[in-house]
Amino acid sequence: MIYIKPEILERVNTWLTPTFDQDTQDQIKNMIASDPKGLEESFYKDLEFGTGGMRGIMGLGTNRINKYTLGKNTQGLSNYLNQVFSGEQVKVAIAYDCRHNSNTFGKVVADVFSANGIQVYLFEDLRPTPELSFTLKHLGCHCGIVLTASHNPPEYNGYKVYWQDGGQLVPPQDGEIIAEINKLDYSEIKFEPNSDLIQYIGKDVDDVFINSSIKNGSFNTSSEAKENLNIVFTSLHGTSIMAIPETLKRAGYTNVNIVEEQKDPNGDFPTVVSPNPEEPEALKMAMELAEKVDGDIVIGTDPDCDRLGVVVRNLENELVILNGNQTMILMTDFLLKQWKKEGKINGKQFVGSTIVSTPMMSVLANAYNVECKIGLTGFKWIAKMIKDFPELDFIGGGEESFGFMVGDFVRDKDAVTSTLLACEIAAQAKAEGKTLYEKLIDLYVEHGLFKERLISLTKKGIEGAAEIKQMMVDARNNPLKEINGEKVVLIEDYQTSIAKNLQTQEESTIDVPKSNVLIYYTEEGSKIALRPSGTEPKIKFYISVNTDLDNVSAFAATEQLLESKIDAILKDMNL
């Protein structure tokens, strides 16, 4: 006898009503009979908004991405937009990536918006996420949507919501919209489109976006230096193929080798285990091509083209992947140098970073007398900084997960402009007889050697979610007093908004929105952060250690010393 929990059955039964089409009902009946475990996973909760909007596995049910969950979100959002901007013609822009169903989901979302009297600008084909952020501002829209699951596996899709400033949704709007969505019944979704209100957009917007990207990402690199840089690029089957090759070409980079096998957009991502440039495996084919053509720099982007992985040659001329912290240090320092050179730094500038990224960002900013603002994980918080401090100029900013933003013309991490910026830095370094790697070591000699490592534990399903929750409860209730023989001197708990100095027992308030993050700082400057992912079934541990670096020749030995220290910390924490 198949047993299904009553509360699950109650949720399932609402989907067996005429509100849902016959095909949906038939598939659910089939799941009841043959896959009760899958049925439970599909219906045990509503899919939630995380740090990047809503992201989940495609399929039927309240905990899945489908026509109805997207329709309900869009209906709630339409109601909210029409309330907040009553008396105005509300306008939204919609883009989508290469994933399965993204184009049909994009059309469903456009239909629901138009059915609610909202003017829709829908891209005619897949486009990078940063282009949507740009388009929203460019066309004066109130809201924007991207259908994407970023770097998640092929079975996922998602729904990212952007607001008037071009940044992703932040409080209080996110909570107000969620409340509006939760009030709705599926029967209230208006699926019948008003075709007069749907306008398709494409090349006209592409041109303006690419030109803006070149304007923001170019820094007086000579034509000779650009032509002399040997670039290898892979789009990992994603949307960046629509923008990056053209951007590099228009910017004057003539020597670009594209990984042909990964060029065509494909939601199966057939040549990689995961289309995530954070995973070394994802960049393997690009690195092999770089060896063949003697490439100077390799760049790979994720499916929606907001994050980039950068590969450079080390002191032994071997190809090595820079982590996200190293990439943003190089980019931020370069931008700061440019601003300083142009005499534009006057105490009214800032760079942005996140609580789990390298502390070296603050050290860099201080060296240039520029403020470093630090927010929660997710680029929406960096975009919010720009909005909250209009009197300050935003130079650039990034986060450890391979995202960077150059200037404020786009309000989300932007792999198009960041790819160009990486090539500008590499081309200028090569013209000086240096590699990007040597530039990085120079920064370590100047500011101290910071070493980071990320450990992700994947815990899937209902049991996994409970396990992650318990790990955070244990860490809060029994905080570490000592890590690897170093006393813990400060604990920041972003859930309670309290930072506690363990030496003085003094408590202070953390002035950022609440988030389920716990950070330990030790007496020797080590930093350990614990954070459950908002978009994946993972708990992440971020380790950062640092020491002085006397000279370039001491780099290898000092780096090894820090690696051993991280190993010891992980061993001490049973990770």
LUMGUKE-160308 format. One record per residue: residue in one letter; y, x, z of N, C-alpha, C, O, CB in turn. Coordinates in steps of 0.2 Angstrom, whole numbers, plus 5000, padded with zeros to 4 digits. Atoms other than C-alpha are relative to their C-alpha. Last residue first. Glycine has a CB too. Example, Ala and Ser with C-alpha at 12.3 -4.5 7.8 and 13.67 -1.06 7.14 Angstrom:
<sites>
s499449964999499550685036500549965003501149995004500250024993/a499450045000497850625039500650045000500550095003500049955006/
</sites>
This chain:
<sites>
l499950035007509551785037499750054995499750034989500850004998/n500750025003508951825055500149964993499849914992499749945005/m499950075001510751845061499449964998499449904996500649984996/d499850024993510452025067500049925000499949895005500650035002/k500650004996509552055050500149985007499749945010499850085001/l500550055002511051995041499450005004499149945006499950004992/i499750074998512252095051499549954998499449905003500749994997/a500150004993511152255048500349935003499949905008500350065004/d500750014999511152225030499849995007499449955009499650064997/i500150075001513052205030499249985001499149935004500249984993/k499850044994513152375039499949924999499749895003500850015001/s500450004995512052455026500249965006499849935010499950075003/e500650045002513152395012499550005006499249945007499750034994/l499850074999514652465022499449954998499349905001500649984996/l499950014993513852635023500249935001499949905006500650055003/q500750014997513352625005500049995007499649955010499650074998/e500250065002515152595000499349995003499149935005500049994992/t499650054996515752745010499749934998499649895003500750004999/a500350004993514452855002500349955004499949925008500150075002/a500750025000514852794984499750005007499449965009499650054995/f500150075001516752804987499349985001499149935004500249984993/a500450024994516952974995499849934999499449905003500450005006/s500749975000517353054978499649975006499049985006500150085000/v500450035005518852924976499350035000498850005000500250024992/n499849985007519752974992499449984995498949954997500050084999/d499549945000519952935010500150024993500750044991499650065004/l500449955005519152765010500550054999501150044996499949964993/d499649965004519552665026499650044995499150064996500450055004/t499949944997518352535032500550044996500650024990499450045001/n499649955004517852355028500150065004500050075010500749975000/v499949944996516652215031500550054997500650044991499350045002/s499549965003516552035024500050065005500150055011500749974999/i499949944995515051925026500550044997500550064991499350045001/y499549955003515051745019500150065004500450055010500749974997/f499849954996513551635023500450054997500150094992499450035004/k499849945002513251475013500350055006500650025010500650004994/i499649974995512251325016500250074998499750114997499749995007/k500049934997511651235001500450015006500949985007500250054994/p500450004993511151064994500050075002499450105003499449974998/e500749985001512651074981499650005006499950005012499950074997/t500350025007514351004979499350014999499049994994500450034995/g499850075001515251014996499749974994499749914993500750005000/s499750015006514251175001500249934999499849885002499650024994/p500550035005513851205019500449984994501049974994499849935004/r499850055004514951345026499549964996499249994992500650024996/l500650055002514651485038500349944997500849915000499649985007/a499850075001515951635038499349964999498949984995500549984995/i500650045002515651805045500249935000500449905005499450025005/k499950085000517051925046499449974997499149994992500749994995/s500550035004516952115051500249925001500549905006499350015002/g499850025006518552195058499549964995499749954989500450054996/e499949945005517852315071500249974993500250004988499350034999/e499549954998518152195085500150054995500650084995499850035007/t500249954994517252055077500550055001501050054998499350034997/y499749935001517851895068499850055005499850035011500849995000/y500049954995516751735067500450074998500350094992499350025002/i499949935002517151595055500050045006500450025011500650014996/l500049964994516451415056500150074998499750104994499449995004/v500049935001516751285042500150045007500550015011500550034995/n500649984996516451095041499950084999499450104995499449964998/s500649995004518251055036499450035004499550075009500250054994/k500649994997519850985044499450024995499449994989499749955005/p500450064999521451005035499350025003499150075002499949964993/v500250025007522451165038499549945001499349935007499650064996/d499650055003523551215053499849994992500150004988500750035000/i500049985007522251295064500349954996500249894996499250014998/t500250055005522751265082500050034993500550064991500549945000/s499450025004522751395095499749954995499149954993500350074997/e500250045006521551435110500649984996501249974999499649935002/e499450045003521751575122499749964994499349994990500650044999/q500250074999520151635131500549964997500549894998499849995007/t499550024996520951815131499949925002500249895007500750004997/q499849954995519551915124500549975005500549985011500350064996/l500549994995518651765116500250055005499950065010499350024997/n500149934999520151715106499650015006499749995011500750035001/k500149984993519751535101500050085000499550114997499449975003/a500149935001520451455084499950035008500450025011500550044996/i499849964994520351265085499850074999499250094996499749985007/s499449975001520451145070500250055006500850055008500549954999/t499650024994518951055077500750024999501150005003499750025007/q500250074999518051055060500449985006500649925006499249995002/y499550045004518951215055499849935001500249894998499950024993/d500450065002518151315069500549954997500949925000499749975007/e499750065003518851485070499649954998499149964994500450034994/i500450055004518051605082500549954998500849925001499449975005/l499650065002518951775088499549954996499149974992500650014995/v499450014996518351925097500449944998500849925002500550064998/v499650055003516551935093500649995004500649985010499649934999/k499850064997515852095100500449964996500849984992500550025006/e499350014999515052215089500249945003499949895002500350014992/g499749964995513252265092500750005000501050045004499850074998/n500149935002512652195076500350055004500650105002500250014993/i500450005006513452025080499950084998500450114997500449964994/e500149935002513951985098499750004993499249964992499750055005/k499549964996514551825106500050074998500550114999499850005008/l500249935000513751705093500550045005501150035003499950044994/p499749955004514151525096499850075002499650095007500850005001/n500249934997512851415104500350064996500050094992499250015000/n500250014993513551235102499850075003499950085009499449955001/r499450024996514451275086499950005007500350025012500349934998/a499549955001513151375077500649995005500950035008500250024993/d500349944996511751255083500650055001500750085006499450034997/v500050024993512751105076499850065005500250075010499549945001/m499350004999513051205059500149985008500550005011500449954996/m499849935000511151235058500750015002500950055006499950044993/q500349974994510751055062500250075001500450105007499350005001/k499650034994511850995048499850035007500250045010499949925000/i499449965000510951115036500549975005500850015009500349984993/e500149934997509251045042500750045000500850085004499550044995/a500150004993509750865040500050075003500250095008499449965002/a499350024998510350895022500050005008500550025011500249934997/g499549945001508750985018500749995003500950035007500050024993/e500249954995507650845025500550065000500750085005499350024999/i499850034994508550715014499950055006500350065010499649935002/g500250074998508450814998500249985007500750025010499250005000/k500050065004508551004995499849945004499549945009499650014994/k500450044996508951155007500149934996500549894997500249995007/t500150065003509551304997499649955004499049985005499850004992/l500650034999510151455007500049934997500449894999499850005008/s500150075001511551555000499349975001498950004998500249974993/i500750024999512051725006500049934999500349895004499650035006/l500250074999513651795000499349995000498950014996500449964994/r500750035002514151975002499949935002500149915007499450055002/e500250074998515852065004499349984997499150014992500549954997/k500650015004516452245004499849935003499749915009499550055002/f500350064998518252295008499449984996499349994990500549944999/l500650025003518752475006499749945003499549945009499550064999/g500650004996520552515012499449974996499549934991500149955006/h499950064995522252485004499449995005499449955009500149944997/e499350014998522652644994500049955006500449955010500449974994/v499849944997520852714992500749985003500950005009500150064995/y500450004994520152534989500350075004500450065010499350014999/l499750054995521552504976499650015007500050005012499949934997/d499349974998521052674967500349955005500749975010500550004994/i500149954994519252614968500750035002500850045008499550064997/l500250034994519752454958499950055006500150045011499349964999/k499450034997520652554945499949965007500349975011500249944995/e499649954997519152664943500649975003500949995008500150054994/y500449984994518052504940500450065003500550065009499350034998/l499850054995519352434927499750025007500050015012499749934998/t500450075001519052594917500349965006500649985010499250025001/k500450034994520352734915499649944998499749914993500549995006/g500649964999521052844901499649985006499250025009500250075001/e499949954995522752764902499550055001499550105005500249975007/a499549965003522452664886500350065005500550115002500649964998/k500349955005520852614894500550044997500450104995499649964995/a500349954997521852544909499650054995499750114996499449975005/q499449964998523052444898499650065004499950125003500549975005/a499749965006521552374888500550055003500650105000500349944996/a500549965003520552324904500350044995500250114994499449974998/i500149954995522052244913499650064997499750114998499849975006/e499349964999522552144897499950065005500150125003500549955002/c500049965006520652094894500750055000500750104998500049964994/a500549944999520552034912500050054994500050114995499349975001/l499749954995522151934909499650065001499850115002500249965007/l499549965004521451854893500350055005500450115003500649954998/t500449955004519851804903500650044996500550104995499649964994/s500349954996520951734917499650054995499750114997499649975005/t499549954999521951634904499850065004500050115003500649965004/v499749985006520451544898500550055001500550114998500349944996/a500349955003519451544914500350024993500150084991499349994999/d499950015007520751434923499650074997499950124997500750004998/k500249945002520551384941499950004992499749954990499350025004/d500749994998521551234943499850074998500150104994499649944997/r500050014993523451184942499250005002499049965007500349945003/v500750044999523751254925500050005007500150045011499450034996/f500050055006525551304921499449965000499449904997500150044994/d500150074998525651374939500049954994500149894995500549985005/g499450045000525451564937499849935001499349915003500350014993/v499449955002523751644933500649964999500749924995499950044993/m499450035003522351554942500650044999500850075003500249935004/f499449974999520651634947500549954996500449924991500050074997/g499550045003518851574950500750035001500850075006500149935003/f499949985007517351684952500549954997500549944991499449994996/s500650035005516651604968500350014993500149964989499949935002/e500549955001517751724979499549974995499150014992499650015007/e500550014995519351624977499350044998499250064992499849935001/g500750015002520851654967499649995006499849985012499850064997/g500450014994522751664966499349994998499149974992500249955005/g500750015002524251694955499650005006499850015012499750064996/i500149955004526151724956499349994997499150004991500050075003/f500749985000526651564963499950054995500050044989499649934999/d500449995006528551554965499350025001499150065006500450064996/l500349945001529251474981499750014993499449964991499450025006/e499549955000530451334983499850074999500150124998500450005007/p499649995007529251214977500550055000500750074995500349934998/f499549954999528151244993500450014993500350074990499750075002/d499750004993527051094995500550055001501050045005499450015005/k499650064999526651074976500450005007500949975007499549945000/i499550005005526151254974500549945001501149945000499750014993/m499549954997525151254990500650004995501250004998499750075001/k499650044995524251094984500650055002501150025004499649975005/a499550045004523651194968500549965005501149955003499649954996/i499649955003522851324980500649964996501249974996499750054996/w499649984994522051184990500550054998501150055000499650035006/k499550054999521351104974500550025006501149995006499749935002/f499449995003520551264970500649955001501249965000500050024993/g499950055006519151234982500750024998501250025002499949935003/t500449985006518751324999500249944995500249884996499350005001/l500750015000520151295012499750014993500050034988499849925002/g500250074999521851375011499249995001498850045001500249954995/i500850015000522551545013499949935002500149905007499750055005/k500250064997524351585008499349995000499050004994500449944997/c500750025002524751765005499849945004499749945010499550065001/e500450044996526651805006499349984997499249974991500349935002/v500150075003527351944996499649965005499149995008499750004993/n499650044997528052105003500049934997500549894996500750035000/y499450025005527152204990500549955003501049935000499749974994/a499849935003525952295002500649994995501050034994499550034997/n499549964995525852135012500350064997500950074998499650015007/a499350035000525152044997500550035004501150045003499849925002/l499749995006523752174995500749975000501250004999499649974994/v499849935000523252165013500450024994500950054995499450055001/s499450004995523251975013500250075000500850085000499849985007/m499550035004522051984997500750005005501250015002499849924999/m499649955004520952115006500649974996501150004995499650044995/p499449994996520351975018500550054997501150064998499950035007/t499949934997519051935005500750005003501249985001500050054994/s499949945005518751755001500250065004500350065010500549984995/v500749965000517951625014500150064995499650094994499549954998/i500249984994519651555020499450045000499250085004499949955005/t500450054996520351545003499750035006499750095006499549964996/s500749985000521751634992499649945005499949895007499950075003/g500450054997523451604985499350035001499050064996500049934997/v500750005003524851724981499649965004499749955010499750074999/f500650004996526651694986499450014995499449994989499949945004/q500650015004528451724980499450005005499450025011499950064995/k500150085001530151694988499449994996499449954992500649974997/g500250044994530351864996499949935000499749905004500550015005/n499450004995531351944982499849965006500349945009500549964996/i500250024993529951994969500650015005500950065006499550065002/k500050074999530551974951499849995007499849935009499649974995/g499550014995531152154948500049935002500549905004500750024997/e499550045003530152164932500549985005501049945003499749934997/k499849965006529052304938500649964997501149994995499550014995/k499649954997528752204954500450044995501050064996499650055005/w499550044997528152054945500550055003501150055002499849955005/q499650025006527052164934500649975003501249985000499649954996/k499749955003526352254949500549984995501050014994499550054997/l499449984996526052094958500450064997501050064998499650025007/l499550045000525052034943500650025004501250015003499849925002/f499649995007524052184942500649964999501149984997499549994994/d499649944999523652174961500450024993501050044993499550065001/t499450014996523151994959500450065001501050065000499849985007/m499650055004521952024944500749995005501250005002499749934999/l499849975006521052174952500649964997501149994995499550024995/i499649944997520852094969500450034994501050054994499650055004/m499350024998520351934960500450055003501050055003499949945005/t499650025006518952024951500749975002501249994999499649944996/q499849945004518352114966500449984994501050014993499450054998/n499549974995518251954977500350064996500950074996499750025006/g499350045000517351864963500550035004501150035002499849935002/n500150064996515952004962500749964999501249994997499850005007/l499650004995516052134948499949935004499849885001500850004998/i499650074999514552144938500450015006500250025011499549945001/v500150034993513952324934500549945000501049934997500250055005/l499750074999513752404917499849975006499249975008499749964994/e500550055000513252594919500449935000501049935003499550015005/n500050045007514552724913499549955000499349934994499950054995/e500649975004514052834929500049974993499549984989499449995004/l499849935001515852794937499450044996499550094993500050035007/n499849974993515552604934500150084998500150104992499449995005/r500449945000515652514917500250045007500850055008500150044994/v499649945002516352334918499550065001499050055003500650015005/v500449945000515652154919500350064998500750064992499349994997/v499749945004516752004923499550065001499350085007500750025002/g500349944997516051834928500350064995500350054989499249995000/l500249955005517251684924499750065004499950085010500650034996/r500249944996517551514932499850064995499550044990499549995005/d499449994995518551364925499850065004500250095007500049945005/c499549955002517651354908500550015005501150025004500349994993/d499450035001516651194910500650045000501250024999500149955006/p500050055005514951274907500749964999500949944993499549945001/d500450054999515351434916500149944995500549944992500049985008/t499750064997516151584908499549955002498949944998500649974996/g500450075001515451754904500349955004500649965009499350015002/i499850064997516551914901499649944998499449934993500749984998/v500450065001515952084897500349955004500449955010499250015001/i500050064995517052234896499649954998499649934992500849985002/d499649984994517052404888500049955005500049975011500750024998/g499550044998515652364875500450035006500050065011499849935002/d499649964995514552504868500749965002501249995002500250064996/v499449995004513952384854500550055004501150065002500349944999/k500149985007512152394859500650024997500650064993499749934997/e500349935000512452414878499950014992500050074990499350005003/a499549954998513752264877499750074999500050124997500249995007/l499550005006512452154868500550065001500650104997500349944998/e500549975005511152184883500450024993500450074990499449964998/m500149934998512552144895499650044995499750104994499850015007/a499349975002512951984886500050075002500350114998500549965004/m500049995008511051944886500750034998500750074994499949934997/k500549955003510951974905500150014993500150074990499349985002/l499649955005512551884910499550054997499850094994500550035005/a499650045005511651724917500350054995500550034989500549965004/e500450025006510351834926500449974994500249984988499449965002/p500049945005511751914937499649984994499750014988499750065003/e500749975000512051744945499950054995500150044989499549944998/e500149974993513951714949499350035000499150085004500149965006/p499949925001514151684930500050045007500050105007500750014997/n499549984995513251514933500150084999499750125001499749985007/p499449985004512351434918500650025005501150005004500249954996/s499450044998510751434928500650034996500750094996500050015008/v500350044995508951494922500649955003500449905004499750055006/v499949974993509751554906499749955005499549895004500850005001/t500249935000509351544887500150035007500150095009500550044996/p500649985002509151354885499850085002499350105003499849994993/f499949934999510651294894499450044999499150075003500350015007/d500649984997509951114893500150085002499750105005499450004994/g500150024993511651044891499450025003499350025009500149935000/n500750034999511951144875499949985007499950035011499550044997/p500050044994513651204867499349975001499149944996500549955001/d500050075001513251334854500049965006499549985010499449984995/k499450025003513751514857500049925000500649895002500150034994/q499750054994512351564869500649974997501049945001500150055006/e500650054998511151644855500349955005500049905007499550045003/e500150065005512751714846499549955003499649895002499750034994/v500750004999513351824861499849934996499949884998499849995007/i500250064996515151844855499250005000498950024995500349944996/n500750015002515852024851499749945004499749945010499550065001/v500350054996517752024851499349994998499249964992500449945001/n500749974999518652174844499649965005499549985010500050085002/t500350015007520252094836499250025001498850014997500350044995/y500649964999521152064852499649984994499349934993499749975007/g500049935004522952014846499450045002499350105000500650045003/a499749954996523351864858500050074997500350125000499750005007/r499350015001522951744844500450055004501050075002500249935002/k499849985007521251814843500750004999501150044997499649954995/l500049935000520951814862500350024993500650074992499350035001/t499549974996521551634863500050074999500650104998499949985007/e499450015003520451584848500650035004501150065001500149924999/p499949955006518951664856500649994996500950044994499449984995/i499949934998519351574873500050054993500450094993499450035004/a499349984999519651394867500150085001500650114998500349975007/m499550045003518251294861500750035000501150014997500049935002/i500049985007516951424865500549964996500749994991499349984997/s499549955001517451394883500050024993500550054990499950065004/t499450035003516551224883500550064998500950054994500349955004/g499650054997514751284888500749994995500750014989500350035006/h500150075003513251364880500549955002500449895001499349985002/l500550034997513451514891499849934998499749895003500150015008/s499850064997515151554884499449965003499549915006500249954994/t500550055001514751734881500349945003500649945009499450025003/f499850064997516051874877499449954999499149954994500649974997/v500650055001515852054874500149945003500349945009499350045002/i500150054995517552154872499349964998499249954992500549945000/n500650035002517852324865499749955004499549965010499450064998/l500450034995519652364868499449974997499549924993500449965005/n500549944998520452484855499549975005499050015007500450055003/e500549995005521252334846499550055002498950055000500350034994/k500450065001522152284862499450014995498949994996500449944997/a500450014994522752454866499549944999498949955001500450005006/e500549955001523352484848499549995006498950005005500350075000/s500550035005524352314849499450054999498850034998500350004993/s499949985007525152374865499549984995498949974997500150084999/t500549955003524952274880500150024993500349974989499349975002/n499749945004526652194885499450054999499650114999500550035004/f499549964996525952074899500150074996499950124998499750025007/s499849945004525051924891500550045004501050025007500249994993/g500549954999524151794902500150064997499750114997499449974998/n500149994992525551664905499650065001499650095006499849945003/k499349994997526251664886499950025008500250075010500449945000/i499849945002524451674880500750025003500850085005500150004992/s500449964997523951524890500150074998500150125003499249994998/s499850004993525451424885499650065004499850105008500049945004/n499449965000524951464867500350015007500650065008500649964995/i500249935001523151404870500750055000500750105002499750014993/f500449974995523751244878499950084999500050125003499449975002/v499549994995525051204865499750035006500050085009500349935002/d499549955002523751224851500550025006500750085007500449984994/d500349935000522351134860500550054999500650105002499450014995/v499949984993523550984863499750075000499950115004499649955004/d499350004998523750954844500150035007500650075008500449944999/k499749935002521951004841500750015002501050065003499950014992/g500449945002521250864851500450064998500750085003499549984994/i499649945000521750684857499650064998498950064999500450015006/y500449945000520950514855500550064999500950054995499550004994/q499849965006521950364860499750075001499650105006500850015001/i500349935000521250224870500250044994500150024989499249995000/l499749954995522450084875499650065000499750115004499949965007/d499349985002522149984859500350055005500850095003500549935000/s500049955005520249984862500750034998500950094997499649994994/n499450025004520449874877500150064996500550114997500649985005/p499449965001518749904884500549974997500449924993499850064996/e499850025007517449784892500750044998501250025001500149934999/f500349965005516649874907500349994993500250034989499350005000/k499850035007517749794921499850054995500150104994500849994999/i499849955005516849834937500149974993499749934991499450054999/e499350005001516949694950500250054994500850054992500450015006/s499950065005515049654949500750004998500949974994499849935004/y500149985007514749824957500249954995500349964989499350024999/d500750015002515549774973499950024992500450024988499949925001/l500250035006517149864978499249985000498850015003500150044994/k499850075000517849904995499649964995499549904996500749985001/n500550034995517050074995500049925001499649895003500050035007/i500650005003518050124980499449965004499149925002499750074998/e500050055005519650074988499449994996499249944995500650024995/a500050064997519250175003500049944995499649894996500649995005/i500750014998518750324992500049935004499549895003499850055005/i500450025006520450304984499349995002499049944999500050064994/e499850075002521350305000499649984994499549924994500850014999/g500350054995520350455007500249934998499849894998500350025007/d500850015000520650554991499749955005499349915002499750075001/q500250045006522550514990499249995000498949944999500250034994/p500350064997522950575008499749964994499349924995500449965004/p499850054996522250705005500849994999501150044997499950025008/v500049984993521850804989500249945005500449895003500550065001/l499850054995521350764971500050035007499550065009499549945000/q500550054998521250904959500349965006500749985010499450045002/g500549984995522850984953499549955002499649895001500450035006/g500549965004523850934937499450035005499050065002500350064996/d499849935001525350884947499550044996499750104995500150035007/q499449995005525050704943500250074999500450094994500549965003/w499450044998523250704951500650024995500650064991500250005007/y499449965000521550764945500649955001500649904999500150044994/v499450045001519850684948500650055001500650085006500049945005/k499449974997518250774944500649974999500849954993500050084998/y499450045001516650674940500650035004500650025010499949935001/g499550014995514950754939500749974997500749964991500150065004/n499450015003513350794930500549985006500349985012500049944995/y499450034997511750864936500549984995500650014989500250065005/e500150074998509950884928500749975003500749915005499449995005/p499950055005510551034919499949935002500249894998499550024994/p500650005005510751144934500149944995500549904997499450005004/n500650024997512551164943499449994994499650004988500149935002/h500549955001513851274935499349985003498850015003500150075003/s499849934999515251144933499450044998499150044993500350025007/a500349984994514450974935500150075001499750115004499349985000/t500349935000515650904922499750015007499849985012500550054999/l500750014999516550744917499650074999499650094994499749954994/v500549965004518350784919499349985002499149985008500250085001/i500750004998519650654924499650054996499750054990499649934999/g500449975006521550654924499350005003499150015009500250074998/c500749984997522850554934499650034994499750024988499749945003/h500050014993524650504932499450035003499350045009500149925002/c500550044997524950574915500049995008500250045011499350014998/g499650044994526550654909499549955002499749895003500649974997/l499950075003525750714892500349955006500349895004499349974998/h499750005007525950904896500149934998500749924994499550034995/k499349994999525550874915500450004993500949974993500150075003/l499850054995523850794912500850015001501249965000499750015006/t499950065004523550904897500349955004500849915002499449984997/f499449995003523651064908500249944996500849924996499950064994/s499549994995522351004920500750014996501249984998499950065005/l499950074998521250944905500650005005501149965005499449975004/e499650045005521451114897500249935002500749905001499650004993/p499349994999520851194913500549974995501149964996500150085000/t499750044994519251094912500750025001501249985002499650025006/p500049974993518751164895500449965005500949935004500350074999/r499449954999518551044881499950035007499650005011500649964999/l499949974994517150934873500550055001500850084996499350045001/d500649964999517550824859500150045006500650035010499950054994/e500450035005518850684854499350045001498850024998500350024993/f500249945005519750714870499549984995499049954998499850065004/l500749984999520250544878499950064995500050054989499549944999/y500049955005522050494881499350045001499250075006500650065001/v500549945000521950334890500150054995500150034989499349975000/q500049965006523350204894499550065001499650105005500750024998/i499849934999522850094909500050044993499450034989499650045005/g499349995003522749904907500350075000500950085000500449955004/n499550024995521249884918500750014998501150025002499850055006/a500150074998520049874903500449975006500649925007499249985003/s499750045005520750034897500049925002500449895001499850014993/f499349994999520250124913500449954996500849924998500250074999/v499950044994518450044912500850015001501149965003499650035006/d500150075000518250094894500349965006500749925005499349984998/a499550025004518850274896500149925000500649895000500050034993/v499450004996517650294910500649984997501049955000500050085003/v500050054995516250234899500650005005500949945006499350015005/k499850065003516850344885499949945005500449905005499549994994/g499349995001516750504896500349934997500849914999500250054995/f499750024994515050444902500850004999501149965002499850065005/t500150074999514450444884500349985006500749925007499349985000/n499550045005515250614880499949925001500449895001499850024993/s499250004999514550684896500449964996500949934998500250085000/n499750064999512750614893500850015002501149965003499749975006/h500350065003511950784893500449945003500549945009499249995003/r500650024997513150924898499749934997500149904993500149985007/c500550005004514351004886499349975003498849975000499850074998/d500349935002515950964895499449994996499349934993499850045006/y500849994998517050814896499850064998500050094993499649944998/a500449955003518950774896499350005002499149975007500350075000/i500749994998519950624901499750054995499850054989499649934999/a500349965005521850594902499350025002499150025008500450074999/v500549954997522650454912499750044994499750024988499449965003/k500349965006524250354909499450045004499650085009500550044996/v500449954998524950204920499650044994499350014990499449985006/q500650005004526250104912499650075002499850125001500250014992/e500049945005527450094927499449994995498949954997499950075003/g499450005004527849934937500150064995500550064991500650015005/s499950075003526549964949500750004997501150044999500049955006/f499549995006526250154951500149934997500249934991499750054995/v499549944998525350154968500550004995501150024997499650065001/q499650014994524449984965500650055002501250035003499650005007/n499650055002523950014947500449975006500949945006499649944998/l499449985004523350184952500549944998501149954998499750034993/y499549964996522350114966500650024996501150024998499650075003/n499750054996521449974956500650045004501150025005499549975005/s499650045004521050104942500449955005501149945004499749964995/l499449965002520350224955500549964996501149974997499750064996/g499649984994519250094962500650044999501150025001499550035005/q499750074999518650034944500550015007501049995007499549955001/t499550015004518350224940500449935001501049935001499850004993/n499449954998517350254955500649994996501149984998499750074999/k499750024993516350094952500550055002501150025004499450005005/g499650065001516050134933500449985007501049965007499649954997/l499449975003515450314938500549944999501149944999499950034993/t499649964995514250244950500650024997501150025001499550055003/y499850054995513750104937500450045005500950025008499449965003/k499550045003513550214921500449965006501049955006499849954995/n500250055006512550344930500649964998501249965001499449965002/i499450015005512750494942499749954995499249974991500250074997/r500149965007511450474956500649984996501049944997499449974997/n499949934999511550424975499950044994499750104994499450025005/t499349994997511850234972500150085001500750105002500049975006/g500050014993510350224960500750025002501150054999499550055003/l499850074998509850264942500050015008499750045011499549954998/g500650054999509850444935500249935003500849935004499450035005/m499950065004510950594934499349965000498849995001500150024992/i500650015005510850714948500149944996500349894999499350015004/g500750024998512550734958499550004994499750024988500049935003/r500549965004514350784958499349985002499249985008500150085001/m500750034999515850684964499550044995499650054989500049934999/g500150075003517550774966499349975002499049995007500149994992/g499850005007517550964968499949934997499749924991499550054996/t499449955002517650994986500249994993500750004991499850075002/g500049934997516450844989500650044999501250014997499450044999/f499549955002516650654985499950075004499950065010500749975000/e499449994996515050564990500450054996500250094992499950035007/l499849945002513550484981500750015002501249975001500050014992/d499550005005513150334991500250074998500350115003500649955001/k499350004998511550345002500450004993500250004988500250075003/y499949994992509750325003500750005002500849995007499650055002/f499650054997509650254985500250015007500549965010499649944999/s499550035004509050384973500549955003501049945001499749974994/e499549955001508150494986500649974996501149994996499750064996/e499649994993507250334992500550054999501150045001499550035005/l499650064999506750284974500450015006501050005006499649945001/g499449995004506150464971500549945000501149955000499750004992/k499749954997504950444986500750014996501250024998499650075000/p499650024994504450274980500450055003500950045006499549975006/d499649944997503950334963500449985006501049995006500450034995/s500349935001502650224954500350065004500050115004500050014993/a500850005000502850044959499850074999499250085002499849964993/i500350034994504650044965499350015000498950025005500249925001/m499949964994505150164952499749985006499450015010500750025001/n500549955001504550044938499950065006499450085008500150044993/k500650034998505549904946499450054999498950065003499849944995/i500050004992507050024945499349975002499049995007500649965003/q500149934998506750064926499950005008499550045011500550044998/d500749985002506649874922499850075003499250085006499850004993/q500450044995508249834932499250024998498850035003500149934999/t500049974994509149974922499549965005499250005009500749995003/d500449935000508449914906500150035006499650065009500450044994/q500850014999508949734910499750065000499250075004499849964994/d500350025006510849774913499250005001498950035006500250054994/f500249945003511549774931499649984994499249934994499550045005/t499449955001512649634937499850064996500250094993500350025007/p499750005007511149514933500650044999500850064994500249934999/t499650075001510349564950500350014993500350064990500549995005/l500550045004508949704953500449934999500049884998499449995004/w500049975007510249834958499549964995499449974990499850075000/t499450025003510649734974500150024993500550004989500650045004/n500050075002508849744978500649984996500749944992499849955005/v500350005006508849934979500149934997500249924991499250015000/r499649975005510049934993499849994993500149984988500150075002/e499450045000509049815003500550024995500849984991500349995007/l500250065004507449904999500649954999500749934994499449965003/i500049985007508250065006499849944995500249934990499450054999/e499349995002508649975022500150034993500650024989500350055005/p499650065001506949905023500750014998500949984993500049955006/k499650024994506050075021500449944999500749934993500550065002/i499349985002504850075006500449975006500449915008500249974994/y499550024995502950075010500750024998500850084996499850035007/i499449965000501750074995500549985005500749925005500350004993/m499450045000500050005000500650045000500750095004500049955006/
</sites>
